[in-house]
Amino acid sequence: MTQRKLNVRKGDRVLVLSGKDKGKKGKVIATMPAEGRIKVEGINMIKKHAKPTPKVPQGGIREMEGALAHSKVMLICPACNKPTRVGKKVLADGRRVRACKKCGESLDK
């Protein structure tokens, strides 16, 4: 499988476009570029049954975030606070950064 280039990174705020959590917003907590999937805080919650182990003696049913396709989310620009597509921009010092397509502001620090 080929490595995909994701437009979202860990720490970005995103809006879910489709599925059971459509319209919800959350923060990206993990990216998996090889699978083209991401995990978003509080979105696509799944239940995982865990056996008791020496590390976790309680066991039981844990709720955790499931992965969802990166194409099902849209990045929220921190400057204009709107969902936006991601463009590329070259800065004066030669660095390439992600930019908001609506306001043109840089998305990277």
Secondary structure in CASP SS format (residue, H / E / C, confidence):
PFRMAT SS
TARGET T0000
AUTHOR 0000-0000-0000
METHOD secondary structure of the structure
MODEL  1
M C 1.00
T C 1.00
Q C 1.00
R C 1.00
K C 1.00
L C 1.00
N C 1.00
V C 1.00
R C 1.00
K C 1.00
G C 1.00
D C 1.00
R E 1.00
V E 1.00
L E 1.00
V E 1.00
L C 1.00
S C 1.00
G C 1.00
K C 1.00
D C 1.00
K C 1.00
G C 1.00
K C 1.00
K E 1.00
G E 1.00
K E 1.00
V E 1.00
I E 1.00
A E 1.00
T E 1.00
M E 1.00
P C 1.00
A C 1.00
E C 1.00
G C 1.00
R E 1.00
I E 1.00
K E 1.00
V E 1.00
E C 1.00
G C 1.00
I C 1.00
N C 1.00
M E 1.00
I E 1.00
K E 1.00
K E 1.00
H E 1.00
A E 1.00
K C 1.00
P C 1.00
T C 1.00
P C 1.00
K C 1.00
V C 1.00
P C 1.00
Q C 1.00
G C 1.00
G E 1.00
I E 1.00
R E 1.00
E E 1.00
M E 1.00
E E 1.00
G C 1.00
A C 1.00
L E 1.00
A E 1.00
H H 1.00
S H 1.00
K H 1.00
V E 1.00
M E 1.00
L E 1.00
I E 1.00
C C 1.00
P C 1.00
A C 1.00
C C 1.00
N C 1.00
K C 1.00
P E 1.00
T E 1.00
R C 1.00
V E 1.00
G E 1.00
K E 1.00
K E 1.00
V E 1.00
L C 1.00
A C 1.00
D C 1.00
G C 1.00
R C 1.00
R E 1.00
V E 1.00
R E 1.00
A E 1.00
C E 1.00
K C 1.00
K C 1.00
C C 1.00
G C 1.00
E C 1.00
S E 1.00
L C 1.00
D C 1.00
K C 1.00
END
